[in-house]
Amino acid sequence: MGKNVYSSEVKWAVVKDKLSGELITKEIMEMYGVKNKSQIETWMRRYRANEIYRFDSPIGKQYTFGHGPELSS
């Protein structure tokens, strides 16, 4: 069983839908093909912690604060 890779567009769409409150987590999971609700919780935690640079980080690569990819303006 391999790891699922989600594009940054999917991650942003999930966060946006979750913040709007119009859909429940199960509906969001079905809409975007997310396999586990903990993945959505992780994206929401990163969004709230202002770690949005991690939405574009490669799988398995964990950056420490200030060492992530350069933010695009």
PDB file with SEQRES, HELIX, SHEET and CRYST1 records, atoms N, CA, C and O in Angstrom:
SEQRES   1 A   73  MET GLY LYS ASN VAL TYR SER SER GLU VAL LYS TRP ALA          
SEQRES   2 A   73  VAL VAL LYS ASP LYS LEU SER GLY GLU LEU ILE THR LYS          
SEQRES   3 A   73  GLU ILE MET GLU MET TYR GLY VAL LYS ASN LYS SER GLN          
SEQRES   4 A   73  ILE GLU THR TRP MET ARG ARG TYR ARG ALA ASN GLU ILE          
SEQRES   5 A   73  TYR ARG PHE ASP SER PRO ILE GLY LYS GLN TYR THR PHE          
SEQRES   6 A   73  GLY HIS GLY PRO GLU LEU SER SER                              
HELIX    1 AA1 SER A    8  SER A   20  1                                  13    
HELIX    2 AA2 THR A   25  TYR A   32  1                                   8    
HELIX    3 AA3 LYS A   37  ARG A   48  1                                  12    
HELIX    4 AA4 ILE A   52  ASP A   56  5                                   5    
CRYST1    1.000    1.000    1.000  90.00  90.00  90.00 P 1           1          
ATOM      1  N   MET A   1       0.852  -1.183   0.000  1.00  0.00           N  
ATOM      2  CA  MET A   1       0.000   0.000   0.000  1.00  0.00           C  
ATOM      3  C   MET A   1       0.892   1.238   0.000  1.00  0.00           C  
ATOM      4  O   MET A   1       1.659   1.457   0.937  1.00  0.00           O  
ATOM      5  N   GLY A   2       0.789   2.035  -1.042  1.00  0.00           N  
ATOM      6  CA  GLY A   2       1.620   3.228  -1.171  1.00  0.00           C  
ATOM      7  C   GLY A   2       0.985   4.449  -0.528  1.00  0.00           C  
ATOM      8  O   GLY A   2      -0.167   4.437  -0.096  1.00  0.00           O  
ATOM      9  N   LYS A   3       1.778   5.489  -0.485  1.00  0.00           N  
ATOM     10  CA  LYS A   3       1.279   6.736   0.074  1.00  0.00           C  
ATOM     11  C   LYS A   3       0.477   7.482  -0.977  1.00  0.00           C  
ATOM     12  O   LYS A   3       0.791   7.442  -2.166  1.00  0.00           O  
ATOM     13  N   ASN A   4      -0.562   8.160  -0.518  1.00  0.00           N  
ATOM     14  CA  ASN A   4      -1.367   8.976  -1.421  1.00  0.00           C  
ATOM     15  C   ASN A   4      -0.719  10.342  -1.552  1.00  0.00           C  
ATOM     16  O   ASN A   4      -0.270  10.926  -0.565  1.00  0.00           O  
ATOM     17  N   VAL A   5      -0.675  10.841  -2.759  1.00  0.00           N  
ATOM     18  CA  VAL A   5      -0.101  12.150  -3.020  1.00  0.00           C  
ATOM     19  C   VAL A   5      -1.231  13.060  -3.494  1.00  0.00           C  
ATOM     20  O   VAL A   5      -1.925  12.749  -4.462  1.00  0.00           O  
ATOM     21  N   TYR A   6      -1.406  14.175  -2.811  1.00  0.00           N  
ATOM     22  CA  TYR A   6      -2.444  15.123  -3.167  1.00  0.00           C  
ATOM     23  C   TYR A   6      -1.789  16.422  -3.617  1.00  0.00           C  
ATOM     24  O   TYR A   6      -0.827  16.885  -3.005  1.00  0.00           O  
ATOM     25  N   SER A   7      -2.309  17.001  -4.681  1.00  0.00           N  
ATOM     26  CA  SER A   7      -1.755  18.258  -5.189  1.00  0.00           C  
ATOM     27  C   SER A   7      -2.089  19.394  -4.228  1.00  0.00           C  
ATOM     28  O   SER A   7      -3.004  19.290  -3.411  1.00  0.00           O  
ATOM     29  N   SER A   8      -1.326  20.481  -4.346  1.00  0.00           N  
ATOM     30  CA  SER A   8      -1.603  21.633  -3.486  1.00  0.00           C  
ATOM     31  C   SER A   8      -2.981  22.217  -3.803  1.00  0.00           C  
ATOM     32  O   SER A   8      -3.615  22.798  -2.922  1.00  0.00           O  
ATOM     33  N   GLU A   9      -3.455  22.076  -5.045  1.00  0.00           N  
ATOM     34  CA  GLU A   9      -4.781  22.569  -5.403  1.00  0.00           C  
ATOM     35  C   GLU A   9      -5.863  21.820  -4.627  1.00  0.00           C  
ATOM     36  O   GLU A   9      -6.820  22.426  -4.144  1.00  0.00           O  
ATOM     37  N   VAL A  10      -5.709  20.504  -4.509  1.00  0.00           N  
ATOM     38  CA  VAL A  10      -6.675  19.700  -3.749  1.00  0.00           C  
ATOM     39  C   VAL A  10      -6.628  20.097  -2.279  1.00  0.00           C  
ATOM     40  O   VAL A  10      -7.673  20.238  -1.643  1.00  0.00           O  
ATOM     41  N   LYS A  11      -5.445  20.275  -1.740  1.00  0.00           N  
ATOM     42  CA  LYS A  11      -5.311  20.646  -0.327  1.00  0.00           C  
ATOM     43  C   LYS A  11      -5.994  21.980  -0.055  1.00  0.00           C  
ATOM     44  O   LYS A  11      -6.711  22.120   0.935  1.00  0.00           O  
ATOM     45  N   TRP A  12      -5.773  22.971  -0.937  1.00  0.00           N  
ATOM     46  CA  TRP A  12      -6.405  24.285  -0.764  1.00  0.00           C  
ATOM     47  C   TRP A  12      -7.921  24.188  -0.890  1.00  0.00           C  
ATOM     48  O   TRP A  12      -8.649  24.833  -0.135  1.00  0.00           O  
ATOM     49  N   ALA A  13      -8.402  23.386  -1.840  1.00  0.00           N  
ATOM     50  CA  ALA A  13      -9.843  23.235  -2.029  1.00  0.00           C  
ATOM     51  C   ALA A  13     -10.489  22.585  -0.802  1.00  0.00           C  
ATOM     52  O   ALA A  13     -11.575  22.984  -0.382  1.00  0.00           O  
ATOM     53  N   VAL A  14      -9.817  21.588  -0.234  1.00  0.00           N  
ATOM     54  CA  VAL A  14     -10.327  20.922   0.962  1.00  0.00           C  
ATOM     55  C   VAL A  14     -10.387  21.910   2.128  1.00  0.00           C  
ATOM     56  O   VAL A  14     -11.394  21.974   2.833  1.00  0.00           O  
ATOM     57  N   VAL A  15      -9.322  22.677   2.335  1.00  0.00           N  
ATOM     58  CA  VAL A  15      -9.294  23.653   3.427  1.00  0.00           C  
ATOM     59  C   VAL A  15     -10.404  24.688   3.240  1.00  0.00           C  
ATOM     60  O   VAL A  15     -11.100  25.039   4.193  1.00  0.00           O  
ATOM     61  N   LYS A  16     -10.563  25.171   2.016  1.00  0.00           N  
ATOM     62  CA  LYS A  16     -11.593  26.170   1.724  1.00  0.00           C  
ATOM     63  C   LYS A  16     -12.986  25.620   2.023  1.00  0.00           C  
ATOM     64  O   LYS A  16     -13.798  26.292   2.660  1.00  0.00           O  
ATOM     65  N   ASP A  17     -13.261  24.400   1.565  1.00  0.00           N  
ATOM     66  CA  ASP A  17     -14.570  23.797   1.808  1.00  0.00           C  
ATOM     67  C   ASP A  17     -14.800  23.530   3.290  1.00  0.00           C  
ATOM     68  O   ASP A  17     -15.914  23.688   3.790  1.00  0.00           O  
ATOM     69  N   LYS A  18     -13.763  23.132   3.978  1.00  0.00           N  
ATOM     70  CA  LYS A  18     -13.883  22.862   5.415  1.00  0.00           C  
ATOM     71  C   LYS A  18     -14.158  24.158   6.183  1.00  0.00           C  
ATOM     72  O   LYS A  18     -14.969  24.176   7.110  1.00  0.00           O  
ATOM     73  N   LEU A  19     -13.480  25.240   5.793  1.00  0.00           N  
ATOM     74  CA  LEU A  19     -13.681  26.522   6.460  1.00  0.00           C  
ATOM     75  C   LEU A  19     -15.072  27.099   6.191  1.00  0.00           C  
ATOM     76  O   LEU A  19     -15.637  27.781   7.045  1.00  0.00           O  
ATOM     77  N   SER A  20     -15.622  26.827   5.007  1.00  0.00           N  
ATOM     78  CA  SER A  20     -16.948  27.358   4.675  1.00  0.00           C  
ATOM     79  C   SER A  20     -18.033  26.730   5.549  1.00  0.00           C  
ATOM     80  O   SER A  20     -19.064  27.352   5.805  1.00  0.00           O  
ATOM     81  N   GLY A  21     -17.801  25.505   6.004  1.00  0.00           N  
ATOM     82  CA  GLY A  21     -18.759  24.834   6.873  1.00  0.00           C  
ATOM     83  C   GLY A  21     -19.979  24.284   6.147  1.00  0.00           C  
ATOM     84  O   GLY A  21     -20.910  23.801   6.791  1.00  0.00           O  
ATOM     85  N   GLU A  22     -19.992  24.347   4.820  1.00  0.00           N  
ATOM     86  CA  GLU A  22     -21.143  23.879   4.063  1.00  0.00           C  
ATOM     87  C   GLU A  22     -21.159  22.363   3.892  1.00  0.00           C  
ATOM     88  O   GLU A  22     -22.220  21.768   3.705  1.00  0.00           O  
ATOM     89  N   LEU A  23     -19.984  21.737   3.957  1.00  0.00           N  
ATOM     90  CA  LEU A  23     -19.880  20.294   3.775  1.00  0.00           C  
ATOM     91  C   LEU A  23     -19.291  19.654   5.023  1.00  0.00           C  
ATOM     92  O   LEU A  23     -18.469  20.253   5.717  1.00  0.00           O  
ATOM     93  N   ILE A  24     -19.722  18.432   5.297  1.00  0.00           N  
ATOM     94  CA  ILE A  24     -19.113  17.694   6.401  1.00  0.00           C  
ATOM     95  C   ILE A  24     -17.869  16.984   5.873  1.00  0.00           C  
ATOM     96  O   ILE A  24     -17.678  16.864   4.663  1.00  0.00           O  
ATOM     97  N   THR A  25     -17.038  16.521   6.783  1.00  0.00           N  
ATOM     98  CA  THR A  25     -15.760  15.911   6.416  1.00  0.00           C  
ATOM     99  C   THR A  25     -15.950  14.729   5.475  1.00  0.00           C  
ATOM    100  O   THR A  25     -15.194  14.574   4.516  1.00  0.00           O  
ATOM    101  N   LYS A  26     -16.945  13.900   5.738  1.00  0.00           N  
ATOM    102  CA  LYS A  26     -17.175  12.724   4.890  1.00  0.00           C  
ATOM    103  C   LYS A  26     -17.496  13.139   3.453  1.00  0.00           C  
ATOM    104  O   LYS A  26     -17.027  12.497   2.513  1.00  0.00           O  
ATOM    105  N   GLU A  27     -18.282  14.194   3.265  1.00  0.00           N  
ATOM    106  CA  GLU A  27     -18.608  14.675   1.920  1.00  0.00           C  
ATOM    107  C   GLU A  27     -17.359  15.210   1.214  1.00  0.00           C  
ATOM    108  O   GLU A  27     -17.168  14.984   0.019  1.00  0.00           O  
ATOM    109  N   ILE A  28     -16.516  15.917   1.961  1.00  0.00           N  
ATOM    110  CA  ILE A  28     -15.277  16.447   1.397  1.00  0.00           C  
ATOM    111  C   ILE A  28     -14.358  15.295   0.977  1.00  0.00           C  
ATOM    112  O   ILE A  28     -13.742  15.339  -0.087  1.00  0.00           O  
ATOM    113  N   MET A  29     -14.274  14.272   1.822  1.00  0.00           N  
ATOM    114  CA  MET A  29     -13.445  13.112   1.510  1.00  0.00           C  
ATOM    115  C   MET A  29     -13.900  12.448   0.214  1.00  0.00           C  
ATOM    116  O   MET A  29     -13.070  12.088  -0.620  1.00  0.00           O  
ATOM    117  N   GLU A  30     -15.209  12.283   0.038  1.00  0.00           N  
ATOM    118  CA  GLU A  30     -15.735  11.651  -1.166  1.00  0.00           C  
ATOM    119  C   GLU A  30     -15.504  12.540  -2.389  1.00  0.00           C  
ATOM    120  O   GLU A  30     -15.162  12.041  -3.461  1.00  0.00           O  
ATOM    121  N   MET A  31     -15.689  13.848  -2.233  1.00  0.00           N  
ATOM    122  CA  MET A  31     -15.573  14.775  -3.353  1.00  0.00           C  
ATOM    123  C   MET A  31     -14.155  14.823  -3.917  1.00  0.00           C  
ATOM    124  O   MET A  31     -13.966  14.871  -5.133  1.00  0.00           O  
ATOM    125  N   TYR A  32     -13.155  14.809  -3.024  1.00  0.00           N  
ATOM    126  CA  TYR A  32     -11.759  14.969  -3.452  1.00  0.00           C  
ATOM    127  C   TYR A  32     -10.950  13.676  -3.419  1.00  0.00           C  
ATOM    128  O   TYR A  32      -9.766  13.681  -3.756  1.00  0.00           O  
ATOM    129  N   GLY A  33     -11.572  12.573  -3.020  1.00  0.00           N  
ATOM    130  CA  GLY A  33     -10.880  11.291  -3.013  1.00  0.00           C  
ATOM    131  C   GLY A  33      -9.853  11.149  -1.901  1.00  0.00           C  
ATOM    132  O   GLY A  33      -8.876  10.413  -2.045  1.00  0.00           O  
ATOM    133  N   VAL A  34     -10.070  11.852  -0.788  1.00  0.00           N  
ATOM    134  CA  VAL A  34      -9.168  11.743   0.359  1.00  0.00           C  
ATOM    135  C   VAL A  34      -9.546  10.478   1.127  1.00  0.00           C  
ATOM    136  O   VAL A  34     -10.714  10.265   1.452  1.00  0.00           O  
ATOM    137  N   LYS A  35      -8.559   9.652   1.409  1.00  0.00           N  
ATOM    138  CA  LYS A  35      -8.823   8.338   1.988  1.00  0.00           C  
ATOM    139  C   LYS A  35      -9.052   8.358   3.505  1.00  0.00           C  
ATOM    140  O   LYS A  35      -9.753   7.496   4.036  1.00  0.00           O  
ATOM    141  N   ASN A  36      -8.462   9.340   4.202  1.00  0.00           N  
ATOM    142  CA  ASN A  36      -8.513   9.323   5.654  1.00  0.00           C  
ATOM    143  C   ASN A  36      -8.795  10.721   6.187  1.00  0.00           C  
ATOM    144  O   ASN A  36      -8.218  11.702   5.717  1.00  0.00           O  
ATOM    145  N   LYS A  37      -9.689  10.805   7.174  1.00  0.00           N  
ATOM    146  CA  LYS A  37     -10.044  12.118   7.716  1.00  0.00           C  
ATOM    147  C   LYS A  37      -8.885  12.761   8.468  1.00  0.00           C  
ATOM    148  O   LYS A  37      -8.858  13.983   8.616  1.00  0.00           O  
ATOM    149  N   SER A  38      -7.939  11.977   8.942  1.00  0.00           N  
ATOM    150  CA  SER A  38      -6.791  12.550   9.644  1.00  0.00           C  
ATOM    151  C   SER A  38      -5.938  13.397   8.695  1.00  0.00           C  
ATOM    152  O   SER A  38      -5.247  14.318   9.130  1.00  0.00           O  
ATOM    153  N   GLN A  39      -5.989  13.080   7.396  1.00  0.00           N  
ATOM    154  CA  GLN A  39      -5.249  13.878   6.427  1.00  0.00           C  
ATOM    155  C   GLN A  39      -5.832  15.284   6.339  1.00  0.00           C  
ATOM    156  O   GLN A  39      -5.091  16.264   6.260  1.00  0.00           O  
ATOM    157  N   ILE A  40      -7.155  15.383   6.355  1.00  0.00           N  
ATOM    158  CA  ILE A  40      -7.815  16.690   6.337  1.00  0.00           C  
ATOM    159  C   ILE A  40      -7.505  17.454   7.622  1.00  0.00           C  
ATOM    160  O   ILE A  40      -7.265  18.661   7.593  1.00  0.00           O  
ATOM    161  N   GLU A  41      -7.513  16.743   8.748  1.00  0.00           N  
ATOM    162  CA  GLU A  41      -7.179  17.385  10.026  1.00  0.00           C  
ATOM    163  C   GLU A  41      -5.756  17.930  10.009  1.00  0.00           C  
ATOM    164  O   GLU A  41      -5.496  18.999  10.559  1.00  0.00           O  
ATOM    165  N   THR A  42      -4.831  17.203   9.380  1.00  0.00           N  
ATOM    166  CA  THR A  42      -3.443  17.654   9.272  1.00  0.00           C  
ATOM    167  C   THR A  42      -3.359  18.926   8.444  1.00  0.00           C  
ATOM    168  O   THR A  42      -2.671  19.872   8.828  1.00  0.00           O  
ATOM    169  N   TRP A  43      -4.057  18.959   7.305  1.00  0.00           N  
ATOM    170  CA  TRP A  43      -4.039  20.160   6.460  1.00  0.00           C  
ATOM    171  C   TRP A  43      -4.644  21.356   7.179  1.00  0.00           C  
ATOM    172  O   TRP A  43      -4.153  22.477   7.051  1.00  0.00           O  
ATOM    173  N   MET A  44      -5.715  21.116   7.938  1.00  0.00           N  
ATOM    174  CA  MET A  44      -6.347  22.214   8.686  1.00  0.00           C  
ATOM    175  C   MET A  44      -5.408  22.716   9.785  1.00  0.00           C  
ATOM    176  O   MET A  44      -5.314  23.922  10.014  1.00  0.00           O  
ATOM    177  N   ARG A  45      -4.721  21.810  10.457  1.00  0.00           N  
ATOM    178  CA  ARG A  45      -3.773  22.191  11.512  1.00  0.00           C  
ATOM    179  C   ARG A  45      -2.635  23.019  10.919  1.00  0.00           C  
ATOM    180  O   ARG A  45      -2.223  24.018  11.510  1.00  0.00           O  
ATOM    181  N   ARG A  46      -2.127  22.616   9.765  1.00  0.00           N  
ATOM    182  CA  ARG A  46      -1.060  23.371   9.110  1.00  0.00           C  
ATOM    183  C   ARG A  46      -1.547  24.741   8.663  1.00  0.00           C  
ATOM    184  O   ARG A  46      -0.812  25.724   8.761  1.00  0.00           O  
ATOM    185  N   TYR A  47      -2.781  24.814   8.173  1.00  0.00           N  
ATOM    186  CA  TYR A  47      -3.350  26.098   7.755  1.00  0.00           C  
ATOM    187  C   TYR A  47      -3.474  27.041   8.959  1.00  0.00           C  
ATOM    188  O   TYR A  47      -3.084  28.207   8.886  1.00  0.00           O  
ATOM    189  N   ARG A  48      -4.015  26.531  10.056  1.00  0.00           N  
ATOM    190  CA  ARG A  48      -4.201  27.367  11.253  1.00  0.00           C  
ATOM    191  C   ARG A  48      -2.870  27.801  11.866  1.00  0.00           C  
ATOM    192  O   ARG A  48      -2.784  28.870  12.471  1.00  0.00           O  
ATOM    193  N   ALA A  49      -1.835  26.976  11.710  1.00  0.00           N  
ATOM    194  CA  ALA A  49      -0.512  27.295  12.254  1.00  0.00           C  
ATOM    195  C   ALA A  49       0.296  28.144  11.279  1.00  0.00           C  
ATOM    196  O   ALA A  49       1.472  28.419  11.517  1.00  0.00           O  
ATOM    197  N   ASN A  50      -0.333  28.558  10.182  1.00  0.00           N  
ATOM    198  CA  ASN A  50       0.314  29.378   9.160  1.00  0.00           C  
ATOM    199  C   ASN A  50       1.526  28.670   8.554  1.00  0.00           C  
ATOM    200  O   ASN A  50       2.540  29.299   8.249  1.00  0.00           O  
ATOM    201  N   GLU A  51       1.406  27.366   8.386  1.00  0.00           N  
ATOM    202  CA  GLU A  51       2.462  26.562   7.760  1.00  0.00           C  
ATOM    203  C   GLU A  51       2.035  26.188   6.347  1.00  0.00           C  
ATOM    204  O   GLU A  51       2.190  25.041   5.929  1.00  0.00           O  
ATOM    205  N   ILE A  52       1.500  27.152   5.618  1.00  0.00           N  
ATOM    206  CA  ILE A  52       0.961  26.870   4.292  1.00  0.00           C  
ATOM    207  C   ILE A  52       2.040  26.496   3.282  1.00  0.00           C  
ATOM    208  O   ILE A  52       1.742  25.895   2.250  1.00  0.00           O  
ATOM    209  N   TYR A  53       3.294  26.849   3.571  1.00  0.00           N  
ATOM    210  CA  TYR A  53       4.387  26.437   2.677  1.00  0.00           C  
ATOM    211  C   TYR A  53       4.483  24.917   2.608  1.00  0.00           C  
ATOM    212  O   TYR A  53       5.025  24.376   1.645  1.00  0.00           O  
ATOM    213  N   ARG A  54       3.971  24.234   3.601  1.00  0.00           N  
ATOM    214  CA  ARG A  54       4.034  22.772   3.625  1.00  0.00           C  
ATOM    215  C   ARG A  54       3.050  22.124   2.654  1.00  0.00           C  
ATOM    216  O   ARG A  54       3.155  20.929   2.378  1.00  0.00           O  
ATOM    217  N   PHE A  55       2.093  22.895   2.132  1.00  0.00           N  
ATOM    218  CA  PHE A  55       1.160  22.356   1.145  1.00  0.00           C  
ATOM    219  C   PHE A  55       1.894  21.986  -0.143  1.00  0.00           C  
ATOM    220  O   PHE A  55       1.433  21.126  -0.893  1.00  0.00           O  
ATOM    221  N   ASP A  56       3.027  22.627  -0.401  1.00  0.00           N  
ATOM    222  CA  ASP A  56       3.793  22.355  -1.611  1.00  0.00           C  
ATOM    223  C   ASP A  56       5.012  21.476  -1.357  1.00  0.00           C  
ATOM    224  O   ASP A  56       5.743  21.160  -2.295  1.00  0.00           O  
ATOM    225  N   SER A  57       5.246  21.075  -0.111  1.00  0.00           N  
ATOM    226  CA  SER A  57       6.442  20.283   0.189  1.00  0.00           C  
ATOM    227  C   SER A  57       6.276  18.855  -0.316  1.00  0.00           C  
ATOM    228  O   SER A  57       5.168  18.319  -0.295  1.00  0.00           O  
ATOM    229  N   PRO A  58       7.356  18.235  -0.767  1.00  0.00           N  
ATOM    230  CA  PRO A  58       7.268  16.861  -1.264  1.00  0.00           C  
ATOM    231  C   PRO A  58       6.960  15.883  -0.135  1.00  0.00           C  
ATOM    232  O   PRO A  58       7.207  16.169   1.036  1.00  0.00           O  
ATOM    233  N   ILE A  59       6.428  14.748  -0.499  1.00  0.00           N  
ATOM    234  CA  ILE A  59       6.040  13.747   0.487  1.00  0.00           C  
ATOM    235  C   ILE A  59       7.273  13.245   1.243  1.00  0.00           C  
ATOM    236  O   ILE A  59       8.313  12.972   0.644  1.00  0.00           O  
ATOM    237  N   GLY A  60       7.142  13.130   2.548  1.00  0.00           N  
ATOM    238  CA  GLY A  60       8.218  12.618   3.381  1.00  0.00           C  
ATOM    239  C   GLY A  60       9.288  13.633   3.733  1.00  0.00           C  
ATOM    240  O   GLY A  60      10.154  13.345   4.559  1.00  0.00           O  
ATOM    241  N   LYS A  61       9.253  14.808   3.132  1.00  0.00           N  
ATOM    242  CA  LYS A  61      10.264  15.824   3.416  1.00  0.00           C  
ATOM    243  C   LYS A  61       9.681  16.810   4.422  1.00  0.00           C  
ATOM    244  O   LYS A  61       8.760  17.559   4.096  1.00  0.00           O  
ATOM    245  N   GLN A  62      10.209  16.812   5.634  1.00  0.00           N  
ATOM    246  CA  GLN A  62       9.702  17.675   6.685  1.00  0.00           C  
ATOM    247  C   GLN A  62      10.661  18.828   6.909  1.00  0.00           C  
ATOM    248  O   GLN A  62      11.812  18.627   7.298  1.00  0.00           O  
ATOM    249  N   TYR A  63      10.182  20.031   6.663  1.00  0.00           N  
ATOM    250  CA  TYR A  63      10.995  21.217   6.869  1.00  0.00           C  
ATOM    251  C   TYR A  63      10.797  21.753   8.273  1.00  0.00           C  
ATOM    252  O   TYR A  63       9.699  21.680   8.825  1.00  0.00           O  
ATOM    253  N   THR A  64      11.852  22.288   8.846  1.00  0.00           N  
ATOM    254  CA  THR A  64      11.716  22.993  10.103  1.00  0.00           C  
ATOM    255  C   THR A  64      11.432  24.447   9.792  1.00  0.00           C  
ATOM    256  O   THR A  64      11.606  24.884   8.655  1.00  0.00           O  
ATOM    257  N   PHE A  65      11.000  25.195  10.781  1.00  0.00           N  
ATOM    258  CA  PHE A  65      10.612  26.583  10.561  1.00  0.00           C  
ATOM    259  C   PHE A  65      11.767  27.369   9.955  1.00  0.00           C  
ATOM    260  O   PHE A  65      12.891  27.333  10.455  1.00  0.00           O  
ATOM    261  N   GLY A  66      11.468  28.084   8.862  1.00  0.00           N  
ATOM    262  CA  GLY A  66      12.458  28.912   8.220  1.00  0.00           C  
ATOM    263  C   GLY A  66      13.352  28.181   7.237  1.00  0.00           C  
ATOM    264  O   GLY A  66      14.206  28.800   6.603  1.00  0.00           O  
ATOM    265  N   HIS A  67      13.170  26.877   7.099  1.00  0.00           N  
ATOM    266  CA  HIS A  67      14.018  26.114   6.195  1.00  0.00           C  
ATOM    267  C   HIS A  67      13.224  25.516   5.036  1.00  0.00           C  
ATOM    268  O   HIS A  67      13.751  24.703   4.276  1.00  0.00           O  
ATOM    269  N   GLY A  68      11.972  25.910   4.898  1.00  0.00           N  
ATOM    270  CA  GLY A  68      11.134  25.398   3.823  1.00  0.00           C  
ATOM    271  C   GLY A  68      11.439  26.086   2.517  1.00  0.00           C  
ATOM    272  O   GLY A  68      12.333  26.928   2.437  1.00  0.00           O  
ATOM    273  N   PRO A  69      10.686  25.719   1.487  1.00  0.00           N  
ATOM    274  CA  PRO A  69      10.882  26.356   0.185  1.00  0.00           C  
ATOM    275  C   PRO A  69      10.552  27.850   0.261  1.00  0.00           C  
ATOM    276  O   PRO A  69       9.769  28.278   1.109  1.00  0.00           O  
ATOM    277  N   GLU A  70      11.140  28.616  -0.610  1.00  0.00           N  
ATOM    278  CA  GLU A  70      10.881  30.051  -0.622  1.00  0.00           C  
ATOM    279  C   GLU A  70       9.424  30.311  -0.971  1.00  0.00           C  
ATOM    280  O   GLU A  70       8.871  29.685  -1.876  1.00  0.00           O  
ATOM    281  N   LEU A  71       8.815  31.228  -0.255  1.00  0.00           N  
ATOM    282  CA  LEU A  71       7.418  31.581  -0.527  1.00  0.00           C  
ATOM    283  C   LEU A  71       7.363  32.447  -1.780  1.00  0.00           C  
ATOM    284  O   LEU A  71       8.169  33.361  -1.955  1.00  0.00           O  
ATOM    285  N   SER A  72       6.413  32.150  -2.634  1.00  0.00           N  
ATOM    286  CA  SER A  72       6.252  32.962  -3.839  1.00  0.00           C  
ATOM    287  C   SER A  72       5.378  34.169  -3.525  1.00  0.00           C  
ATOM    288  O   SER A  72       4.415  34.065  -2.766  1.00  0.00           O  
ATOM    289  N   SER A  73       5.712  35.289  -4.099  1.00  0.00           N  
ATOM    290  CA  SER A  73       4.961  36.512  -3.817  1.00  0.00           C  
ATOM    291  C   SER A  73       3.837  36.700  -4.810  1.00  0.00           C  
ATOM    292  O   SER A  73       3.097  37.680  -4.726  1.00  0.00           O  
TER     293      SER A  73                                                      
END                                                                             
